[in-house]
């Protein structure tokens, strides 16, 4: 839950770097919340309004952590736009997101693994 809250604290931060753990823990918890809200929407008959509100609320943090994750692999954040290409773009992004960090300091900042204890 720590990583999820940390991403929300950096609501629209697109600079810097994000570890794999930060990105994937945010994605996991966000997916769990989305599934839970889908069940709530289905049982309450709200036609997906609760899930839509959540999706809109976490859109910018999701985009921010994706850009920071790309920075961590020494890629520009504009690579996130490749996700607009059906199927192939998503596969390319997943490959980028699972790659290890660039161990040295890069143009986007120092390695986040080197100064984090958690």
Secondary structure by P-SEA (a helix, b strand, c coil): caaaaaaaaacccccbbbcaaaaaaaaaaaaaaaaaaaaaaaaacccaaaaaaaaaaaaaaaaaaaaaaaaaacccccccccccccaaaaaaaaaaaacccccccccccccccccccc
